[in-house]
Amino acid sequence: MSTKPRFAPRRELGRTGFVASRLGIGDLADRTVDRAQCLTTLRRALDAGCNVIDTAPNYEDGYREELVGEALRGRGDDVFVIDKITRLSRRSRTGARSGTPRPPRATPAPSCRRT
């Protein structure tokens, strides 16, 4: 039996030393899908060698991050999690967006509690 990961090919992620699968998994943030089914899907991808997960705190108000955290529990540091931040636009007095972006708003503390 081959020891080659099923999620191949892989490549080094920048200068981090982390070797990532080119394909990742993301967007299981649908509360209409059974939680157990979402967790099973995530765990099957991880078991098959997928080691990149894409999530964000805005996906179902953190529900997606909760799923990722639960699926990763006990797995160690062999998975790269991409977690986005929010970039807000400025609004005029009338409420219209001005198009001038504000600096990104990092939300690491709540995200870390969920994952």
C-alpha positions in Angstrom: 0.0 0.0 0.0 1.3 3.5 -0.9 2.1 5.9 1.9 1.6 8.9 -0.5 -1.1 11.2 0.7 -4.3 11.0 -1.2 -4.5 14.8 -1.3 -1.4 15.2 -3.5 0.4 17.0 -4.9 1.7 19.2 -2.0 3.8 22.2 -1.8 5.7 24.2 0.8 3.8 27.1 2.1 6.1 30.1 1.7 9.0 30.0 4.1 7.0 28.4 6.9 8.3 24.9 6.4 4.7 23.7 6.3 3.9 21.3 3.4 0.3 21.9 2.4 -2.1 20.0 0.2 -2.9 22.0 -2.9 -6.6 21.4 -2.3 -8.3 22.4 0.9 -11.7 22.2 2.4 -14.0 25.1 3.3 -17.5 26.5 3.5 -19.5 23.9 5.5 -21.2 26.7 7.2 -24.7 25.7 6.5 -26.8 25.1 9.6 -29.4 23.2 7.5 -26.9 20.4 7.2 -26.7 18.0 10.2 -23.7 18.9 12.5 -22.6 15.3 12.6 -22.6 15.1 8.8 -20.4 18.3 8.6 -18.0 16.9 11.1 -17.8 13.6 9.3 -17.0 15.4 6.0 -14.3 17.5 7.6 -12.7 14.4 9.3 -12.8 12.3 6.2 -11.0 15.1 4.2 -8.4 15.3 7.0 -8.0 11.5 7.2 -7.5 11.4 3.4 -4.6 13.9 3.7 -6.2 17.3 3.2 -4.4 19.6 5.6 -5.7 23.1 4.6 -9.0 24.4 6.0 -10.5 27.7 5.0 -12.9 29.4 7.5 -14.0 32.8 8.8 -15.8 34.2 11.8 -18.5 35.6 9.5 -19.6 32.2 8.3 -22.8 31.6 10.3 -21.6 33.8 13.2 -18.7 31.5 14.1 -20.5 28.2 13.6 -18.0 27.1 10.9 -15.1 27.8 13.3 -16.8 25.7 16.0 -17.0 22.8 13.5 -13.4 23.2 12.5 -12.3 23.3 16.2 -14.3 20.2 17.0 -12.9 18.3 13.9 -9.3 19.3 14.8 -9.5 18.4 18.5 -6.7 15.9 19.2 -5.1 16.1 15.8 -2.0 18.2 16.6 -0.3 20.8 14.5 -0.5 19.1 11.1 -3.3 21.3 9.7 -3.1 24.8 8.3 -6.2 26.8 9.1 -6.9 29.9 7.0 -9.1 32.3 9.1 -10.1 35.6 7.5 -10.4 39.1 9.1 -13.0 41.7 8.5 -12.2 44.8 6.4 -14.7 47.6 7.0 -15.6 50.4 4.7 -16.2 53.9 5.9 -19.8 55.2 5.7 -20.9 58.8 5.0 -23.4 60.6 7.2 -26.1 59.3 4.8 -25.0 55.7 5.4 -23.5 55.2 1.9 -20.2 53.5 1.7 -17.4 55.9 0.7 -15.2 53.3 -0.9 -12.3 54.3 1.5 -11.4 51.1 3.3 -10.6 51.2 7.0 -7.8 49.1 8.4 -8.7 45.4 8.9 -10.3 44.5 12.2 -8.7 41.5 13.6 -10.8 39.1 15.7 -8.4 36.5 16.9 -9.7 36.0 20.4 -13.2 34.8 19.5 -11.9 32.8 16.6 -9.3 31.0 18.8 -12.0 30.1 21.3 -14.1 28.5 18.6 -11.2 26.7 16.8 
